[in-house]
Structures are given as C-alpha cells and as structure tokens.
Amino acid sequence: MQNDLEAEFLSDFEQNQNIAHKICRMYTTDQESHNDLFQEITIQLWKNYSKFRGEAKFSTWMYRVALNTAISLYRKSTRTLKTDDFSEVAFKISSVEYDDTEEKQLEALYKAIHQLNDIDKALIFLYLEDKPFHEIAETLGISNVNARVKMNRAKEKLKAILNP
C-alpha cells in the first residue's frame, strides 16, 4: 500500500514539478532560497498526498499546496525556512532543472511581481499559467467574482510598477 502510494506520488510529482519551480521562482530571489522552498513544497505535497481525493486535477491541488506553502513561509518576518527530512523520497525524484535563461522582459516582469503582495503574486502566477478564473478561484479558495476583481486590481498594480 505505501509503495503504491509513493509510486503514484512520484509519478504525479515528476509530471508536474515545474509548477513548484515556477512558484519558487515567483517567491524567491536566489538559488539557495529557491532550493529550500522547493524542498519544503515537496515535503508538504508528500505529507498531504494521502489527503488528495482526486476531486480536482493533481496540478490544481499541487498549485494550492505549493502556493499556500510559499505564502505562509514568506509571510514570516524572519523569512527562514524550517525543513523536515523527507527521507528517501527526495532521492527518488528525478529533478528537472528550471531554465533560468529567459529573456530580459521576463526578468523585468518577475522583478515587478516580487513587489506585489503574496495574494497578488499568486493571482498573477496562476493567470500567467493560463488558468481559467474558476480554477484560480478554486485554488485560492475564493469566489469566482472575487478572483476576477482581485485579478483586475493586481494587473493594475503590476502595470503601475512596470510603467511608472
């Protein structure tokens, strides 16, 4: 039973691990912090995988867990990460490196996004991932209307940062 659950998790995670890398990129500014957050997201996903009921797509559930982990860790004033040992699982996951050689415009966009608050970052991230509003709302645990209103406000803030 445990081996089946572990194999299923590894398969789901490996297919979707770029989600975690993208969230790490959104919420961190250096490689060490990126790696720490990626590890913490992986731990939280593994710890909660037995609670995944399959009512939503794995990727939607992963977004929610990863974003909640990133937001809660980076809201702390000390901004230190406490990590748990997730034993052999870390060694069984084949890591796909996130491509950091993106264009200058993307760098400017990420720099601007880093200036947004945590919820606005999450909204913009999901929007950039082409998620429909009902999925954004479900991931963040808010109403569809609230997601649209918050998205418009976040876009305006981002425009103001990018075009002062």
Summary of the structure (lengths in Angstrom):
residues: 164
radius of gyration: 16.1
end to end distance: 56.3
largest distance: 56.3
contacts: 432
relative contact order: 0.13
helix: 71%
strand: 0%
